[in-house]
């Protein structure tokens, strides 16, 4: 059962991160001075670097973002790199900046969860994700997750209905058998 819960966590995390994975990846056809290209190279460096080198790479990333504050791709790659390396407070600051200007439900849900991971639970944040989901008629993993974390009584019936209708397989939603704290620690160790 533990293996299927971990697999479910991985699959569910992919649902949350699809916008992240759709960001541009290093592309030789882009100009070398393109900020998105440079950010993609920095992400690549972070992935392959030693821990002792990461501080300098993050400084370069921050400088790139400071030079290109309106480039959403650079900001999202920086945020995802911060969160992946467990710089949750810094990642949260950048998420808040992003969400003030270029708001998406997924980014807001990430902000809610990072806040909670840092011990700053924000019920209104989850309610806002729920409201936006309903307004946009987006009944998806973001909506389910917000209902789950908000302790909304609609969560369990909706989850069961979505499984019954074939929108999700039961195994896709095993993540919700974990406690909220355990689930947060799976996403943000």
SULMO-V813096 format. One record per pair of residues at least 12 apart in sequence whose C-alpha atoms are under 6 Angstrom apart, sorted by the first residue. I is the first residue (numbers start at 1). J is the second residue. D is the distance in whole Angstrom. If there is no record, write none. Layout:
# SULMO-V813096
i,j,d
I,J,D
I,J,D
This chain:
# SULMO-V813096
i,j,d
5,174,6
5,175,6
8,172,5
8,174,6
8,175,6
9,175,5
25,40,6
26,40,5
36,74,6
39,74,6
79,91,5
105,129,6
112,125,6
126,146,5
126,150,6
130,143,6
